[in-house]
Amino acid sequence: MGNGHAHLLFRHGDSLVHRLPAHAKVLALLGFVLVVVATPRERWGAFAGYAVLLAAVAAVARVPAGFVARRMVVEVPFVAFAVLMPVVSGGARVDVLGMSLSQDGLYSGWNLLAKGTLGVVASILLAATTDARALLQGLQRLRLPARLVEIAAFMVRYLEVVAGEMHRMRVARESRAFHARHLGHLRVVAQGAGALFVRTYERGERVHLAMLSRGYAGAMPVIDVRPAGSAPPALAALLPAAALAVAWAGAAWL
Amino acid sequence: MAVTPSIDVRGLAYAYPDGHQALYGVDLVVGRGERVALLGPNGAGKTTFILHLNGILAGGAGSVRVGGLEVRQRDRDVLREVRRRVGIVFQDPDDQLFMPTVRDDVAFGPANLGLRGPELDARIDAALRAVGMTDVADRPPHHLSFGQRRRVAVATVLAMEPEVLVLDEPTSNLDPASRRELAEVLESLDVTLLVVTHDLPYALELCDRSIVLSGGTIVADGGTADVLADAAMLREHRLELPYGFDPRSVAGRRSGYGGARSTSTSAGR
């Protein structure tokens, strides 16, 4: 209890982007990411163009920059890796601010950073404008294997339950004056994680039992599929199309 | 008997695969429309018993009939019909509510039975109306309060239009107001009711008849007021009335219900 009620990634709104059907948005994201990934890393201008496109989508969806920035934290490990690349890579070296860096590594790092960031921001925008349920239905409409959609649905449903359990276990630990201060305490935390795993596993069995009791026979029933969204799905194609145009223009320019 | 009983269990014995014997020959007949409380200490075999009623567990000795239909675990069609007839509301609503929205969850059971379209919608609406939860149909279950989730869990089972409604510890973790609201919901239903509970006043309030299961056998079966008045038997089977509660001072189900209600209301918020 006491957890936030809204999903962390979703932002309520009624913009054009919110009203697009989820499956169209998923396809648009996929198309956009493919164009970005296929762009040669030396085309600086093209990447700037992609960033402008995403900024435009964010503006239309009325998602503030701060909202996106806070959620970009997930990218940090990749950023760290990208920053390390120029230092550890071999090949021709260049001097930057008195440091001898690998030229190839610089390019690789930039490549990873630029493409990763664009992909993450695009995904955040999708998640911010599509609630979990619409997203699942979108995946279903895209004929993703039913099992995978079911697994994702259960994950969405039980994430907060498990997080709540984890939180209660931590509170109970700290209430008995335990604070993880050094590595030796890792054992306690690991035991907590083990207990949480067992509990989650047992819950899974109980959920299955409850499903069987209501006539589950191995396949989720297809309950009526609601209208996906009021905006014309073709509008979603604007993003990958514009990205393709940017890539093309960049290529023609050089 | 002219009318087929809702539940007809004969000589039911069951041991878990690890060798632990949970039931030692249970006989129980519950007539249609009866309201029965199943009482007993922890580990008495109550949950094992109710899992036999819809064929989740089977394979021991004895027979189980639901509305005249014998539960056979091998026969898929029989099993499906038995699970329609017996609706079990489990103790933790988080185990029972697994779909993204309340409406989808209530639809899960009837959709498994093959219902679609307007017929399915009618079932969902009726079930949610019966528990007073129509307003939350489009909300995700984890955004509801615990009491609301318990009522939605009842709706998920009602949507299958069961003949027998089985509730496992329905009052656990409920605040007094939610407890009373649930009682009002259960009171309004036209089904055979089997309530597994440690909450003895609740049994007195809801059920005319009580059964005590202890050590895998039925040790008492009678009117709830009489069963609760047998102090020696209760003590022997680790059942205890709340402090100061005298079952003879409170009228049971229906008559004098208002008195019990005003007590629980003042205990609520």
Interface residues (C-beta under 8 A of the other chain):
Chain A: H5 A132 R133 L136 A153 F154 V156 R157 Y158 E160 V161 R203 R206 V207 L209 A210 M211 L212 S213 R214 G215 Y216 A217 P221 V222 I223 D224
Chain B: L51 N54 I56 R76 R80 R83 R84 G87 I88 F90 D92 D94 D95 Q96 F98 M99 P100 T101 D104 A107 F108 G109 A111 N112 L113 R116 G117 L120 P140 P141 H142 H143 T156 V157 M160
